[in-house]
Amino acid sequence: MQVVSLKGSPRTRGNSSALADALCERMQDKGAEVRSWNLNELAFRGCQACYLCKTELETCALEDDLTPVLDAVRSCDVLVLATPVYFSDVSAQTKAFIDRTFSFLHADYQSAERPGRLEPGKRLVFVQAQAHPDRNQFRDIYSRYSTFFIWNGFRESEFLRACGFQEPGEAARDPELLQHVEELAEKMTAP
Ligand SMILES: Cc1cc2nc3c(=O)[nH]c(=O)nc-3n(C[C@H](O)[C@H](O)[C@H](O)COP(=O)(O)O)c2cc1C
């Protein structure tokens, strides 16, 4: 079981990262192999719209720190994608990664029955941390982005959410969230 964890907060000990780390630790305990990156520490650009991944290549034409990360996502079983909410959306670091997953789509993705190049069967855990305590706020972020991952060929997705947390890491001490982490670790490592 290969797990890739991508953390999109500049706060390496922030709430989204702490939850992603807690989940990965539990999955590791259950036998998963985990590779983890802080997106903020990588030198990479967003999609340049060169369309080479649609005309000449099967992969992204850009070669930068995200290249091995995209390769790892291509071969993983579970992707943990963690982001803070910034101005009602994912962080810029997270969005730049998501834009680069355009390279996961076939040239004829708009009409193809299977639009994505990825091996089917992958699972996504989308981790989102926000200061606003109201769960109805920013709920749409997950549905907007998880739809694209499913379209890309992911089998299913799960939503792990910290609402009303501001101080770094406090979400990972919340008993309800820790229970959810435990359940997800069990589910993601089940055959
Ligand atoms: C630039 C910026 C924009 C933010 N925008 C929002 C927002 O729109 N809604 C919200 O609830 N919290 C917002 N926050 C607060 C963070 O989402 C919150 O502190 C969260 O716990 C950060 O996640 P992290 O600990 O993983 O970095 C913002 C914080 C920053 C720095």
The ligand as an SDF file (V2000), in Angstrom:
LIG
                    3D

 31 33  0  0  0  0  0  0  0  0999 V2000
   -4.1450   34.1130    3.8960 C   0  0  0  0  0  0  0  0  0  0  0  0
   -5.1360   33.4500    4.8190 C   0  0  0  0  0  0  0  0  0  0  0  0
   -6.4590   33.3630    4.4320 C   0  0  0  0  0  0  0  0  0  0  0  0
   -7.3960   32.7140    5.2540 C   0  0  0  0  0  0  0  0  0  0  0  0
   -8.6860   32.6240    4.8200 N   0  0  0  0  0  0  0  0  0  0  0  0
   -9.5780   31.9530    5.5810 C   0  0  0  0  0  0  0  0  0  0  0  0
  -10.9360   31.8290    5.1410 C   0  0  0  0  0  0  0  0  0  0  0  0
  -11.3280   32.2850    4.0630 O   0  0  0  0  0  0  0  0  0  0  0  0
  -11.8020   31.1630    5.9560 N   0  0  0  0  0  0  0  0  0  0  0  0
  -11.4030   30.5960    7.1620 C   0  0  0  0  0  0  0  0  0  0  0  0
  -12.2360   29.9930    7.8430 O   0  0  0  0  0  0  0  0  0  0  0  0
  -10.1250   30.7140    7.5890 N   0  0  0  0  0  0  0  0  0  0  0  0
   -9.2060   31.3680    6.8260 C   0  0  0  0  0  0  0  0  0  0  0  0
   -7.9110   31.4610    7.2580 N   0  0  0  0  0  0  0  0  0  0  0  0
   -7.5050   30.7630    8.5160 C   0  0  0  0  0  0  0  0  0  0  0  0
   -6.9270   29.3560    8.2260 C   0  0  0  0  0  0  0  0  0  0  0  0
   -7.7160   28.6180    7.3300 O   0  0  0  0  0  0  0  0  0  0  0  0
   -6.8410   28.5610    9.5320 C   0  0  0  0  0  0  0  0  0  0  0  0
   -5.9590   29.2070   10.4220 O   0  0  0  0  0  0  0  0  0  0  0  0
   -6.3810   27.1310    9.3200 C   0  0  0  0  0  0  0  0  0  0  0  0
   -6.3400   26.4490   10.5510 O   0  0  0  0  0  0  0  0  0  0  0  0
   -5.0050   27.1280    8.6860 C   0  0  0  0  0  0  0  0  0  0  0  0
   -4.6450   25.8150    8.3630 O   0  0  0  0  0  0  0  0  0  0  0  0
   -3.1430   25.3250    8.6890 P   0  0  0  0  0  0  0  0  0  0  0  0
   -3.0600   25.3280   10.1830 O   0  0  0  0  0  0  0  0  0  0  0  0
   -3.1510   23.9420    8.1130 O   0  0  0  0  0  0  0  0  0  0  0  0
   -2.1950   26.2360    8.0380 O   0  0  0  0  0  0  0  0  0  0  0  0
   -6.9760   32.1540    6.4840 C   0  0  0  0  0  0  0  0  0  0  0  0
   -5.6290   32.2560    6.8840 C   0  0  0  0  0  0  0  0  0  0  0  0
   -4.7230   32.9030    6.0730 C   0  0  0  0  0  0  0  0  0  0  0  0
   -3.2890   32.9850    6.5110 C   0  0  0  0  0  0  0  0  0  0  0  0
  1  2  1  0
  2  3  1  0
  2 30  2  0
  3  4  2  0
  4  5  1  0
  4 28  1  0
  5  6  2  0
  6  7  1  0
  6 13  1  0
  7  8  2  0
  7  9  1  0
  9 10  1  0
 10 11  2  0
 10 12  1  0
 12 13  2  0
 13 14  1  0
 14 15  1  0
 14 28  1  0
 15 16  1  0
 16 17  1  0
 16 18  1  0
 18 19  1  0
 18 20  1  0
 20 21  1  0
 20 22  1  0
 22 23  1  0
 23 24  1  0
 24 25  2  0
 24 26  1  0
 24 27  1  0
 28 29  2  0
 29 30  1  0
 30 31  1  0
M  END
$$$$
